[in-house]
Amino acid sequence: MSAPLVLPLRRGRLLALLALALLFVAAGACFAWRVGPPALDFTRNTLRDEALRAIGLGAVGFFGLCAAAIARLLVRGGPGLVIDDEGLIDGTSGAAPGRVRWDEVAAVRVVRVPGGQPGLVGLELVDVERFLDRLSLLQRWLARSYVAAGDPPVGLRAASVGLEADALAALIEAERARRAPPAA
């Protein structure tokens, strides 16, 4: 048994992202507030006002959820990623799936965002449905949306632990080769 490899979360980066998300929440609230409440006589509401109100409320909702996920990650504490003899424990995002055993991992690959930049380290799984069965409803929904987009069901946010995606993928592959039991 080898000692676990623990990669801490980059709290400074997460705090900066939280501040940015809250700034967008405030901007969205200003958009919606500046326009004012809709008139009871709907014929007096202009398309411009309705569009600004929708943009503002959409920003409040979306970035509010982002801020909540980041705050949950900061409050939860603990490491961002733990690699041990059983597999790895993903804590790199607010909706991370937790434990992924080595025998569940079929492949590790870097997922590139539009523009070609590496964004995530994706874990291809041997049996996706079996893995999804043990996740929460939100985690299942997110994993299925990744798969529908052509990405692996588990995405590790390399930036959360202060590494580039290519470096994290190489580290996971090396640890997997060293720690995973040989295939039967």
FIMAR-645374 format. One record per atom (N, C-alpha, C, O): residue in one letter; atom name; x, y, z. Coordinates in steps of 0.1 Angstrom, whole numbers, plus 5000, padded with zeros to 4 digits. Layout:
BEGIN
   residuo   atomo     c1     c2     c3
         a      CA      X      Y      Z
...
This chain:
BEGIN
   residuo   atomo     c1     c2     c3
         m       N   5008   4988   5000
         m      CA   5000   5000   5000
         m       C   5009   5012   5000
         m       O   5018   5014   5008
         s       N   5006   5021   4991
         s      CA   5014   5033   4989
         s       C   5006   5044   4996
         s       O   4994   5044   4998
         a       N   5013   5054   5001
         a      CA   5006   5066   5007
         a       C   4998   5073   4996
         a       O   5002   5074   4985
         p       N   4987   5079   5000
         p      CA   4979   5086   4990
         p       C   4986   5099   4986
         p       O   4993   5105   4994
         l       N   4983   5102   4974
         l      CA   4988   5115   4968
         l       C   4977   5125   4969
         l       O   4966   5123   4964
         v       N   4979   5136   4977
         v      CA   4968   5146   4980
         v       C   4972   5159   4973
         v       O   4982   5164   4975
         l       N   4962   5163   4964
         l      CA   4964   5176   4957
         l       C   4954   5186   4963
         l       O   4942   5184   4962
         p       N   4958   5196   4970
         p      CA   4949   5206   4977
         p       C   4942   5215   4967
         p       O   4947   5217   4956
         l       N   4930   5220   4971
         l      CA   4923   5230   4962
         l       C   4931   5243   4963
         l       O   4937   5246   4973
         r       N   4930   5250   4952
         r      CA   4936   5264   4951
         r       C   4926   5273   4956
         r       O   4918   5278   4948
         r       N   4925   5276   4969
         r      CA   4915   5285   4975
         r       C   4915   5299   4969
         r       O   4905   5305   4968
         g       N   4927   5304   4966
         g      CA   4928   5318   4961
         g       C   4920   5319   4948
         g       O   4913   5329   4945
         r       N   4922   5309   4939
         r      CA   4916   5309   4926
         r       C   4900   5308   4928
         r       O   4893   5315   4921
         l       N   4896   5299   4937
         l      CA   4882   5297   4940
         l       C   4876   5310   4945
         l       O   4865   5313   4942
         l       N   4883   5317   4954
         l      CA   4878   5329   4960
         l       C   4876   5340   4949
         l       O   4867   5348   4948
         a       N   4886   5340   4939
         a      CA   4885   5350   4928
         a       C   4873   5346   4919
         a       O   4866   5355   4915
         l       N   4871   5333   4917
         l      CA   4859   5329   4909
         l       C   4846   5332   4916
         l       O   4836   5336   4910
         l       N   4846   5331   4929
         l      CA   4834   5334   4937
         l       C   4831   5349   4936
         l       O   4820   5353   4934
         a       N   4841   5357   4937
         a      CA   4840   5372   4936
         a       C   4834   5376   4923
         a       O   4826   5384   4921
         l       N   4840   5369   4912
         l      CA   4835   5372   4899
         l       C   4821   5368   4897
         l       O   4813   5375   4891
         a       N   4817   5356   4902
         a      CA   4803   5352   4900
         a       C   4794   5361   4908
         a       O   4783   5364   4903
         l       N   4797   5366   4920
         l      CA   4789   5375   4927
         l       C   4788   5389   4920
         l       O   4778   5395   4921
         l       N   4799   5393   4913
         l      CA   4799   5405   4906
         l       C   4788   5404   4894
         l       O   4781   5413   4892
         f       N   4788   5392   4888
         f      CA   4778   5390   4877
         f       C   4764   5389   4882
         f       O   4755   5394   4876
         v       N   4762   5384   4894
         v      CA   4749   5384   4901
         v       C   4745   5398   4903
         v       O   4733   5402   4900
         a       N   4754   5406   4908
         a      CA   4750   5420   4911
         a       C   4747   5428   4898
         a       O   4738   5436   4898
         a       N   4755   5425   4888
         a      CA   4752   5432   4875
         a       C   4739   5428   4869
         a       O   4731   5436   4864
         g       N   4736   5415   4870
         g      CA   4723   5410   4866
         g       C   4711   5416   4874
         g       O   4701   5420   4868
         a       N   4713   5417   4887
         a      CA   4703   5424   4895
         a       C   4701   5438   4891
         a       O   4690   5443   4891
         c       N   4712   5445   4888
         c      CA   4711   5459   4884
         c       C   4703   5460   4871
         c       O   4695   5470   4869
         f       N   4706   5451   4861
         f      CA   4699   5451   4849
         f       C   4684   5450   4852
         f       O   4676   5458   4847
         a       N   4680   5440   4859
         a      CA   4666   5437   4862
         a       C   4660   5449   4870
         a       O   4648   5452   4868
         w       N   4667   5454   4880
         w      CA   4662   5465   4888
         w       C   4661   5478   4881
         w       O   4651   5485   4883
         r       N   4670   5481   4872
         r      CA   4671   5493   4865
         r       C   4658   5495   4856
         r       O   4653   5506   4854
         v       N   4654   5484   4850
         v      CA   4642   5484   4841
         v       C   4630   5485   4850
         v       O   4620   5491   4845
         g       N   4630   5480   4862
         g      CA   4618   5481   4871
         g       C   4609   5469   4868
         g       O   4611   5461   4859
         p       N   4599   5469   4877
         p      CA   4589   5457   4875
         p       C   4581   5459   4863
         p       O   4578   5470   4858
         p       N   4576   5448   4858
         p      CA   4568   5449   4846
         p       C   4555   5456   4849
         p       O   4549   5454   4860
         a       N   4550   5463   4839
         a      CA   4537   5470   4841
         a       C   4526   5460   4841
         a       O   4526   5450   4833
         l       N   4515   5463   4849
         l      CA   4504   5454   4849
         l       C   4497   5454   4835
         l       O   4491   5444   4831
         d       N   4497   5465   4828
         d      CA   4492   5466   4815
         d       C   4503   5462   4805
         d       O   4512   5470   4802
         f       N   4503   5450   4801
         f      CA   4515   5444   4793
         f       C   4517   5452   4781
         f       O   4528   5451   4775
         t       N   4508   5460   4776
         t      CA   4510   5467   4763
         t       C   4520   5479   4766
         t       O   4526   5484   4756
         r       N   4522   5483   4778
         r      CA   4532   5493   4782
         r       C   4546   5488   4783
         r       O   4555   5496   4784
         n       N   4548   5475   4784
         n      CA   4562   5470   4785
         n       C   4568   5469   4771
         n       O   4562   5464   4762
         t       N   4580   5475   4770
         t      CA   4587   5475   4757
         t       C   4595   5462   4756
         t       O   4599   5456   4766
         l       N   4598   5459   4744
         l      CA   4606   5447   4741
         l       C   4620   5449   4747
         l       O   4626   5439   4752
         r       N   4626   5461   4746
         r      CA   4639   5463   4752
         r       C   4639   5461   4767
         r       O   4648   5455   4772
         d       N   4628   5466   4774
         d      CA   4627   5464   4788
         d       C   4626   5449   4792
         d       O   4633   5444   4801
         e       N   4618   5442   4784
         e      CA   4616   5428   4787
         e       C   4629   5420   4785
         e       O   4632   5411   4792
         a       N   4637   5424   4774
         a      CA   4649   5417   4771
         a       C   4659   5420   4782
         a       O   4666   5410   4787
         l       N   4661   5432   4787
         l      CA   4670   5435   4797
         l       C   4666   5428   4810
         l       O   4675   5423   4817
         r       N   4653   5428   4813
         r      CA   4649   5421   4825
         r       C   4652   5406   4824
         r       O   4657   5400   4834
         a       N   4650   5400   4813
         a      CA   4653   5385   4811
         a       C   4668   5383   4812
         a       O   4672   5373   4819
         i       N   4676   5391   4806
         i      CA   4690   5390   4807
         i       C   4695   5391   4822
         i       O   4703   5383   4827
         g       N   4690   5401   4828
         g      CA   4693   5404   4842
         g       C   4689   5392   4851
         g       O   4697   5387   4859
         l       N   4677   5387   4850
         l      CA   4672   5376   4858
         l       C   4680   5363   4855
         l       O   4682   5355   4864
         g       N   4683   5361   4842
         g      CA   4690   5349   4838
         g       C   4704   5350   4844
         g       O   4709   5339   4848
         a       N   4711   5361   4844
         a      CA   4724   5363   4850
         a       C   4724   5360   4865
         a       O   4732   5353   4870
         v       N   4713   5365   4871
         v      CA   4712   5363   4886
         v       C   4711   5348   4889
         v       O   4717   5343   4898
         g       N   4702   5341   4881
         g      CA   4700   5327   4883
         g       C   4712   5319   4880
         g       O   4717   5311   4888
         f       N   4718   5321   4868
         f      CA   4730   5313   4864
         f       C   4742   5315   4873
         f       O   4748   5306   4879
         f       N   4746   5328   4875
         f      CA   4758   5331   4882
         f       C   4755   5329   4897
         f       O   4765   5327   4905
         g       N   4743   5329   4902
         g      CA   4739   5326   4916
         g       C   4742   5311   4918
         g       O   4747   5308   4929
         l       N   4738   5303   4909
         l      CA   4741   5288   4910
         l       C   4756   5286   4910
         l       O   4761   5278   4918
         c       N   4763   5293   4901
         c      CA   4778   5291   4901
         c       C   4784   5296   4914
         c       O   4793   5289   4920
         a       N   4779   5307   4920
         a      CA   4785   5312   4932
         a       C   4782   5302   4944
         a       O   4790   5299   4952
         a       N   4770   5296   4943
         a      CA   4766   5286   4954
         a       C   4775   5273   4953
         a       O   4779   5268   4963
         a       N   4778   5269   4940
         a      CA   4786   5257   4939
         a       C   4801   5260   4943
         a       O   4807   5252   4950
         i       N   4806   5272   4940
         i      CA   4819   5276   4945
         i       C   4820   5277   4960
         i       O   4829   5273   4966
         a       N   4809   5283   4966
         a      CA   4809   5285   4980
         a       C   4808   5271   4987
         a       O   4814   5269   4997
         r       N   4800   5262   4981
         r      CA   4799   5249   4987
         r       C   4813   5242   4987
         r       O   4817   5235   4997
         l       N   4820   5244   4976
         l      CA   4834   5238   4975
         l       C   4843   5244   4985
         l       O   4851   5237   4991
         l       N   4842   5257   4988
         l      CA   4851   5263   4998
         l       C   4847   5259   5012
         l       O   4856   5257   5020
         v       N   4834   5258   5015
         v      CA   4830   5255   5028
         v       C   4833   5240   5031
         v       O   4837   5237   5042
         r       N   4831   5232   5021
         r      CA   4833   5217   5023
         r       C   4847   5215   5028
         r       O   4850   5206   5036
         g       N   4857   5222   5022
         g      CA   4871   5220   5026
         g       C   4876   5207   5020
         g       O   4870   5201   5011
         g       N   4887   5203   5026
         g      CA   4893   5190   5021
         g       C   4901   5192   5009
         g       O   4901   5203   5003
         p       N   4907   5182   5004
         p      CA   4916   5182   4992
         p       C   4908   5183   4979
         p       O   4896   5180   4979
         g       N   4914   5188   4969
         g      CA   4908   5188   4956
         g       C   4908   5174   4949
         g       O   4898   5171   4942
         l       N   4919   5167   4951
         l      CA   4920   5154   4945
         l       C   4929   5145   4953
         l       O   4940   5149   4958
         v       N   4924   5133   4956
         v      CA   4932   5123   4963
         v       C   4934   5111   4954
         v       O   4924   5105   4949
         i       N   4946   5107   4952
         i      CA   4949   5095   4944
         i       C   4955   5084   4954
         i       O   4965   5087   4960
         d       N   4948   5073   4955
         d      CA   4953   5062   4963
         d       C   4953   5049   4956
         d       O   4950   5048   4944
         d       N   4955   5038   4964
         d      CA   4955   5025   4958
         d       C   4942   5020   4952
         d       O   4941   5011   4944
         e       N   4931   5025   4958
         e      CA   4917   5021   4953
         e       C   4913   5029   4941
         e       O   4905   5024   4933
         g       N   4918   5041   4939
         g      CA   4914   5049   4928
         g       C   4917   5064   4931
         g       O   4927   5067   4936
         l       N   4907   5072   4928
         l      CA   4908   5086   4931
         l       C   4895   5092   4937
         l       O   4885   5086   4934
         i       N   4897   5102   4944
         i      CA   4885   5109   4950
         i       C   4885   5123   4944
         i       O   4894   5131   4947
         d       N   4875   5126   4936
         d      CA   4874   5139   4929
         d       C   4867   5149   4938
         d       O   4856   5147   4942
         g       N   4874   5160   4941
         g      CA   4868   5171   4949
         g       C   4871   5184   4942
         g       O   4871   5194   4948
         t       N   4872   5183   4928
         t      CA   4877   5195   4921
         t       C   4865   5205   4917
         t       O   4868   5215   4912
         s       N   4853   5201   4920
         s      CA   4842   5210   4916
         s       C   4830   5208   4927
         s       O   4831   5199   4935
         g       N   4821   5217   4926
         g      CA   4810   5216   4935
         g       C   4801   5204   4933
         g       O   4793   5200   4942
         a       N   4801   5198   4922
         a      CA   4793   5186   4919
         a       C   4802   5174   4915
         a       O   4798   5165   4907
         a       N   4814   5173   4921
         a      CA   4823   5162   4918
         a       C   4817   5149   4923
         a       O   4810   5149   4933
         p       N   4819   5138   4916
         p      CA   4813   5125   4919
         p       C   4819   5118   4931
         p       O   4814   5108   4936
         g       N   4831   5123   4936
         g      CA   4837   5116   4947
         g       C   4846   5104   4942
         g       O   4854   5106   4933
         r       N   4845   5093   4948
         r      CA   4854   5081   4946
         r       C   4851   5075   4932
         r       O   4840   5073   4928
         v       N   4862   5073   4924
         v      CA   4862   5066   4912
         v       C   4873   5055   4913
         v       O   4885   5058   4914
         r       N   4869   5043   4913
         r      CA   4878   5032   4915
         r       C   4886   5029   4902
         r       O   4881   5032   4891
         w       N   4898   5024   4904
         w      CA   4907   5021   4892
         w       C   4900   5012   4883
         w       O   4902   5013   4870
         d       N   4893   5002   4888
         d      CA   4887   4992   4879
         d       C   4875   4998   4871
         d       O   4870   4991   4862
         e       N   4871   5010   4875
         e      CA   4860   5016   4867
         e       C   4865   5025   4856
         e       O   4858   5029   4847
         v       N   4878   5028   4856
         v      CA   4884   5037   4846
         v       C   4889   5030   4834
         v       O   4898   5021   4835
         a       N   4884   5033   4823
         a      CA   4888   5027   4810
         a       C   4900   5035   4804
         a       O   4909   5029   4798
         a       N   4899   5048   4805
         a      CA   4909   5057   4799
         a       C   4909   5070   4805
         a       O   4899   5074   4811
         v       N   4920   5077   4804
         v      CA   4922   5091   4809
         v       C   4925   5100   4797
         v       O   4935   5096   4790
         r       N   4918   5111   4795
         r      CA   4921   5119   4784
         r       C   4919   5134   4787
         r       O   4911   5137   4796
         v       N   4926   5142   4780
         v      CA   4924   5157   4782
         v       C   4912   5161   4773
         v       O   4912   5158   4761
         v       N   4903   5168   4779
         v      CA   4891   5174   4771
         v       C   4895   5188   4768
         v       O   4897   5196   4777
         r       N   4894   5192   4756
         r      CA   4897   5205   4751
         r       C   4885   5213   4750
         r       O   4874   5208   4745
         v       N   4885   5226   4754
         v      CA   4874   5235   4752
         v       C   4874   5241   4739
         v       O   4885   5240   4732
         p       N   4864   5247   4734
         p      CA   4864   5254   4721
         p       C   4876   5264   4720
         p       O   4878   5272   4729
         g       N   4883   5263   4709
         g      CA   4895   5271   4708
         g       C   4908   5262   4710
         g       O   4919   5267   4708
         g       N   4906   5250   4714
         g      CA   4917   5240   4715
         g       C   4924   5240   4728
         g       O   4934   5232   4729
         q       N   4921   5249   4737
         q      CA   4928   5249   4750
         q       C   4923   5237   4759
         q       O   4911   5234   4759
         p       N   4933   5231   4766
         p      CA   4929   5220   4775
         p       C   4921   5225   4786
         p       O   4924   5235   4792
         g       N   4909   5219   4789
         g      CA   4901   5224   4800
         g       C   4900   5214   4812
         g       O   4901   5218   4823
         l       N   4897   5202   4809
         l      CA   4894   5192   4819
         l       C   4902   5179   4816
         l       O   4907   5177   4805
         v       N   4903   5171   4827
         v      CA   4909   5158   4825
         v       C   4896   5149   4826
         v       O   4890   5148   4836
         g       N   4894   5142   4815
         g      CA   4882   5133   4815
         g       C   4885   5119   4818
         g       O   4896   5114   4813
         l       N   4877   5112   4825
         l      CA   4878   5098   4828
         l       C   4867   5090   4821
         l       O   4856   5092   4823
         e       N   4872   5082   4811
         e      CA   4863   5073   4804
         e       C   4861   5061   4813
         e       O   4870   5056   4819
         l       N   4848   5057   4814
         l      CA   4845   5046   4824
         l       C   4841   5033   4817
         l       O   4837   5033   4805
         v       N   4844   5022   4823
         v      CA   4841   5009   4818
         v       C   4826   5007   4817
         v       O   4821   5003   4806
         d       N   4818   5010   4827
         d      CA   4804   5009   4827
         d       C   4798   5022   4833
         d       O   4796   5024   4845
         v       N   4794   5031   4824
         v      CA   4789   5044   4827
         v       C   4777   5043   4836
         v       O   4775   5050   4846
         e       N   4767   5035   4831
         e      CA   4754   5034   4838
         e       C   4756   5029   4853
         e       O   4749   5034   4862
         r       N   4764   5019   4855
         r      CA   4766   5014   4868
         r       C   4773   5025   4877
         r       O   4769   5026   4889
         f       N   4782   5033   4872
         f      CA   4788   5043   4879
         f       C   4777   5054   4882
         f       O   4777   5059   4894
         l       N   4769   5058   4873
         l      CA   4759   5068   4875
         l       C   4749   5064   4885
         l       O   4743   5073   4892
         d       N   4746   5052   4886
         d      CA   4736   5047   4896
         d       C   4738   5051   4910
         d       O   4729   5053   4918
         r       N   4751   5053   4914
         r      CA   4754   5057   4928
         r       C   4756   5072   4930
         r       O   4758   5076   4941
         l       N   4754   5080   4919
         l      CA   4755   5094   4921
         l       C   4742   5101   4924
         l       O   4731   5095   4923
         s       N   4742   5113   4929
         s      CA   4730   5121   4932
         s       C   4724   5125   4918
         s       O   4729   5123   4908
         l       N   4711   5130   4919
         l      CA   4704   5133   4907
         l       C   4711   5144   4899
         l       O   4712   5143   4887
         l       N   4717   5154   4906
         l      CA   4724   5165   4899
         l       C   4736   5160   4893
         l       O   4739   5163   4881
         q       N   4744   5151   4900
         q      CA   4756   5146   4894
         q       C   4753   5137   4882
         q       O   4761   5137   4872
         r       N   4742   5129   4883
         r      CA   4738   5121   4871
         r       C   4735   5129   4859
         r       O   4739   5127   4848
         w       N   4727   5140   4862
         w      CA   4723   5149   4851
         w       C   4736   5155   4844
         w       O   4736   5156   4832
         l       N   4745   5160   4853
         l      CA   4757   5166   4847
         l       C   4765   5156   4839
         l       O   4770   5159   4828
         a       N   4767   5144   4845
         a      CA   4775   5134   4838
         a       C   4768   5130   4824
         a       O   4775   5128   4814
         r       N   4755   5129   4824
         r      CA   4748   5126   4812
         r       C   4749   5137   4802
         r       O   4750   5134   4790
         s       N   4749   5149   4806
         s      CA   4751   5161   4797
         s       C   4765   5161   4791
         s       O   4767   5164   4779
         y       N   4775   5157   4799
         y      CA   4789   5156   4794
         y       C   4789   5145   4783
         y       O   4795   5147   4772
         v       N   4783   5134   4785
         v      CA   4783   5122   4776
         v       C   4776   5127   4763
         v       O   4781   5124   4752
         a       N   4765   5133   4765
         a      CA   4757   5138   4753
         a       C   4765   5148   4744
         a       O   4763   5148   4732
         a       N   4774   5155   4750
         a      CA   4782   5164   4743
         a       C   4795   5158   4737
         a       O   4803   5164   4731
         g       N   4796   5144   4740
         g      CA   4808   5137   4734
         g       C   4820   5137   4743
         g       O   4831   5133   4739
         d       N   4818   5141   4756
         d      CA   4829   5141   4766
         d       C   4827   5130   4775
         d       O   4817   5123   4776
         p       N   4838   5127   4783
         p      CA   4837   5116   4793
         p       C   4828   5120   4804
         p       O   4825   5132   4807
         p       N   4822   5110   4811
         p      CA   4812   5113   4822
         p       C   4818   5120   4834
         p       O   4811   5126   4842
         v       N   4831   5118   4837
         v      CA   4838   5124   4848
         v       C   4848   5134   4843
         v       O   4857   5130   4835
         g       N   4847   5147   4847
         g      CA   4856   5157   4843
         g       C   4863   5163   4855
         g       O   4856   5169   4864
         l       N   4876   5162   4856
         l      CA   4884   5167   4867
         l       C   4888   5181   4863
         l       O   4895   5183   4853
         r       N   4886   5191   4871
         r      CA   4890   5205   4869
         r       C   4904   5207   4873
         r       O   4907   5209   4885
         a       N   4914   5206   4864
         a      CA   4928   5207   4867
         a       C   4932   5220   4874
         a       O   4940   5220   4883
         a       N   4925   5231   4870
         a      CA   4929   5244   4875
         a       C   4925   5245   4890
         a       O   4931   5253   4897
         s       N   4916   5237   4895
         s      CA   4912   5237   4909
         s       C   4923   5232   4918
         s       O   4923   5236   4930
         v       N   4932   5224   4912
         v      CA   4943   5219   4920
         v       C   4957   5225   4916
         v       O   4967   5220   4920
         g       N   4956   5235   4907
         g      CA   4968   5242   4903
         g       C   4977   5236   4893
         g       O   4989   5239   4892
         l       N   4971   5227   4885
         l      CA   4979   5220   4874
         l       C   4973   5223   4861
         l       O   4961   5226   4860
         e       N   4981   5222   4850
         e      CA   4975   5222   4837
         e       C   4969   5208   4834
         e       O   4973   5198   4841
         a       N   4959   5208   4826
         a      CA   4952   5196   4823
         a       C   4961   5185   4818
         a       O   4959   5173   4822
         d       N   4970   5188   4809
         d      CA   4980   5178   4804
         d       C   4988   5172   4815
         d       O   4990   5160   4815
         a       N   4993   5180   4824
         a      CA   5001   5175   4835
         a       C   4993   5167   4845
         a       O   4998   5156   4849
         l       N   4980   5171   4847
         l      CA   4972   5162   4856
         l       C   4969   5149   4850
         l       O   4969   5139   4857
         a       N   4966   5149   4837
         a      CA   4963   5136   4830
         a       C   4975   5127   4830
         a       O   4973   5115   4833
         a       N   4987   5132   4828
         a      CA   4999   5124   4829
         a       C   5001   5119   4843
         a       O   5005   5107   4844
         l       N   4999   5127   4853
         l      CA   5000   5123   4867
         l       C   4991   5111   4870
         l       O   4994   5101   4876
         i       N   4978   5113   4866
         i      CA   4968   5102   4869
         i       C   4972   5090   4862
         i       O   4971   5079   4867
         e       N   4976   5090   4849
         e      CA   4980   5078   4842
         e       C   4992   5071   4848
         e       O   4992   5059   4850
         a       N   5002   5079   4853
         a      CA   5013   5073   4860
         a       C   5009   5067   4873
         a       O   5014   5055   4876
         e       N   5001   5073   4880
         e      CA   4996   5067   4893
         e       C   4987   5055   4891
         e       O   4988   5045   4898
         r       N   4979   5056   4880
         r      CA   4971   5044   4877
         r       C   4979   5032   4873
         r       O   4976   5021   4877
         a       N   4990   5034   4865
         a      CA   4999   5024   4861
         a       C   5006   5018   4873
         a       O   5009   5006   4874
         r       N   5009   5026   4883
         r      CA   5017   5022   4895
         r       C   5008   5015   4905
         r       O   5012   5006   4912
         r       N   4996   5020   4907
         r      CA   4987   5016   4918
         r       C   4976   5006   4914
         r       O   4972   4998   4922
         a       N   4971   5007   4902
         a      CA   4960   4999   4898
         a       C   4964   4984   4898
         a       O   4975   4980   4893
         p       N   4955   4975   4903
         p      CA   4958   4961   4902
         p       C   4958   4957   4887
         p       O   4951   4962   4879
         p       N   4966   4947   4884
         p      CA   4967   4942   4870
         p       C   4953   4936   4866
         p       O   4946   4930   4874
         a       N   4950   4939   4853
         a      CA   4937   4934   4848
         a       C   4937   4918   4847
         a       O   4947   4912   4844
         a       N   4926   4912   4851
         a      CA   4925   4898   4852
         a       C   4923   4892   4838
         a       O   4922   4880   4837
